[in-house]
């Protein structure tokens, strides 16, 4: 086990304040001096863990963005498929869950430790997805004034139902991920869609999705 892997486990299980360099060293089977030589102190090691998780999460996101439906035939269905891939491969994968555990546990007490994450993690995701949504706006399929804000709202909607499951360490089922993607996308399109965008033959389902949020 590498030092950062051992540190990630320790921080997730024990929290930042309670984690010791000695405990990480024992888990990684190295000396505490080795950790100090590589990272300097506990704060720098924590930042390295957050940076590694963010970089791995971003790598998955960059691959996924290529599958965004830029020229959809059925906007609702294709956007829901993209949302499902986003939930499954980015929001609910190992790195995504590990990052959220650290943020939920330590974000309020140590906001300075997550300053880089906010810029390099969500900031990049919102910009990338916002640019693709802006393309759909340009094509007349959506009505969007602020693409990055729309991207934040899109992410929040598709993750809304999943969040309560993962908050306590649970893992959503495939059916729950499908339902979250469909409901989130329908609610998003109810707000930002045009007559040329989402199908209008299922207005009852859209209203139900809005009420569910």
C-alpha positions in Angstrom: 0.0 0.0 0.0 1.4 3.4 -1.0 1.6 6.3 1.5 -1.2 8.2 -0.1 -3.5 5.1 -0.1 -2.7 4.6 3.5 -3.3 8.3 4.3 -6.6 8.2 2.3 -7.9 5.3 4.4 -6.8 6.9 7.7 -8.3 10.3 6.9 -11.6 8.7 5.8 -11.9 6.5 8.9 -10.5 8.7 11.6 -10.8 12.2 10.4 -8.1 14.7 9.8 -7.5 15.8 13.4 -7.4 12.3 14.8 -5.1 10.8 12.1 -1.5 10.6 13.1 1.6 10.3 10.9 2.6 7.3 13.0 -0.7 5.5 12.1 -0.3 6.3 8.4 3.3 5.0 8.5 2.3 1.8 10.1 -0.5 1.2 7.6 1.9 2.0 4.7 4.7 -0.1 6.3 7.2 2.8 6.1 8.9 5.0 8.7 7.4 8.3 9.8 10.6 9.9 8.6 9.9 8.6 5.1 6.6 10.4 5.1 8.1 13.6 6.4 10.8 13.4 3.7 8.2 13.0 1.0 5.4 15.3 2.2 6.8 17.6 4.9 3.8 17.4 7.3 0.3 16.0 7.8 -1.4 19.0 6.1 0.7 18.6 2.9 0.0 14.9 2.9 -3.7 15.5 3.2 -3.5 18.0 0.3 -1.7 15.3 -1.7 -4.5 12.8 -1.1 -7.2 15.3 -2.1 -5.1 16.3 -5.2 -4.7 12.6 -6.3 -8.4 11.8 -5.8 -9.3 15.0 -7.8 -6.9 14.2 -10.6 -8.3 10.6 -10.9 -11.9 11.9 -10.8 -11.2 14.5 -13.4 -9.5 11.9 -15.7 -12.7 9.9 -15.7 -14.8 13.0 -16.3 -12.7 14.1 -19.3 -13.3 10.7 -20.9 -17.0 10.8 -20.2 -17.5 14.3 -21.6 -16.7 12.9 -25.0 -20.0 11.0 -24.8 -22.2 14.1 -24.2 -25.1 14.2 -26.7 -24.1 17.2 -28.8 -26.4 16.4 -31.7 -29.3 14.5 -30.0 -32.2 12.9 -31.8 -34.1 12.3 -28.5 -32.7 14.9 -26.1 -34.3 13.6 -23.0 -33.3 10.0 -23.5 -29.8 10.8 -24.6 -29.2 13.3 -21.8 -30.5 10.8 -19.3 -28.1 8.2 -20.6 -25.2 10.7 -20.2 -26.5 11.5 -16.7 -26.5 7.8 -15.8 -22.9 7.4 -17.0 -22.0 10.5 -14.9 -23.6 9.1 -11.8 -22.1 5.6 -12.2 -18.6 6.5 -13.4 -17.9 9.8 -11.6 -20.2 10.5 -8.7 -20.5 6.9 -7.4 -17.2 5.4 -8.2 -14.5 4.8 -5.6 -12.7 8.1 -6.0 -15.8 10.2 -6.1 -17.2 8.6 -2.9 -13.8 8.9 -1.2 -13.6 12.6 -2.0 -17.2 13.3 -0.7 -16.4 11.5 2.5 -13.4 13.7 3.2 -15.3 16.8 2.2 -18.3 16.0 4.3 -16.1 15.1 7.3 -13.6 17.9 7.1 -14.8 20.6 4.7 -16.4 22.8 7.3 -13.6 22.6 9.9 -10.7 22.9 7.4 -12.1 24.8 4.4 -8.6 26.0 3.4 -7.6 22.4 2.7 -10.2 22.2 0.0 -9.5 25.5 -1.8 -7.5 23.7 -4.6 -10.2 21.0 -4.8 -13.0 23.6 -5.4 -11.0 25.1 -8.3 -9.7 21.9 -9.9 -12.6 19.6 -9.1 -16.1 21.0 -9.3 -14.9 24.1 -11.1 -13.6 22.2 -14.0 -16.6 19.8 -14.2 -19.0 22.7 -14.2 -17.1 24.5 -17.0 -16.9 21.3 -19.2 -20.5 20.4 -18.8 -21.6 24.0 -19.1 -19.8 24.3 -22.4 -21.7 21.3 -23.8 -25.0 22.7 -22.5 -24.2 26.0 -24.1 -23.9 24.1 -27.4 -27.4 22.7 -27.0 -28.6 26.3 -26.2 -27.0 27.5 -29.4 -28.7 24.7 -31.3 -32.1 25.9 -30.0 -32.6 22.8 -27.8 -32.2 24.5 -24.4 -32.7 28.0 -23.1 -29.7 28.9 -20.9 -28.5 32.3 -19.7 -25.6 31.1 -17.6 -24.1 27.7 -18.7 -22.0 27.1 -15.6 -24.9 27.7 -13.3 -27.0 25.4 -15.5 -24.3 22.8 -15.2 -24.3 23.1 -11.4 -28.1 22.7 -11.3 -27.9 19.7 -13.7 -25.4 18.0 -11.4 -27.4 18.8 -8.3 -30.6 17.4 -9.9 -29.2 14.1 -11.1 -27.4 13.5 -7.7 -30.3 14.7 -5.5 -31.8 11.2 -4.8 -28.4 9.4 -4.8 -26.9 11.8 -2.2 -29.1 10.5 0.7 -28.0 6.9 -0.2 -24.3 7.6 -0.3 -24.3 10.0 2.7 -24.1 7.1 5.1 -21.9 4.9 3.1 -24.5 3.1 1.0 -24.2 2.2 -2.7 -27.2 3.0 -5.0 -28.6 0.1 -7.0 -28.6 0.2 -10.8 -32.3 0.9 -10.7 -31.8 3.8 -8.3 -29.2 5.3 -10.5 -31.4 5.0 -13.6 -34.3 6.6 -11.7 -32.1 9.4 -10.5 -30.8 10.2 -14.0 -34.3 10.1 -15.5 -35.9 12.3 -12.8 -33.0 14.7 -12.7 -33.0 15.2 -16.5 -36.8 15.6 -16.7 -36.7 18.3 -14.0 -33.8 20.0 -15.7 -35.6 20.0 -19.1 -38.8 21.3 -17.5 -36.8 24.4 -16.5 -34.4 24.8 -19.5 -36.0 22.8 -22.4 -37.6 24.3 -25.5 -40.3 23.0 -27.7 -37.6 21.4 -29.8 -35.9 19.8 -26.9 -37.7 17.4 -24.4 -40.6 15.3 -25.6 -43.8 17.0 -24.5 -46.0 13.9 -24.7 -45.2 13.0 -21.1 -46.1 16.2 -19.2 -47.5 14.2 -16.2 -44.1 12.5 -15.7 -42.3 15.9 -15.8 -44.7 17.3 -13.2 -44.1 14.2 -11.0 -40.4 14.6 -11.3 -40.6 18.3 -10.3 -42.7 17.4 -7.2 -40.2 14.6 -6.3 -37.4 17.2 -6.0 
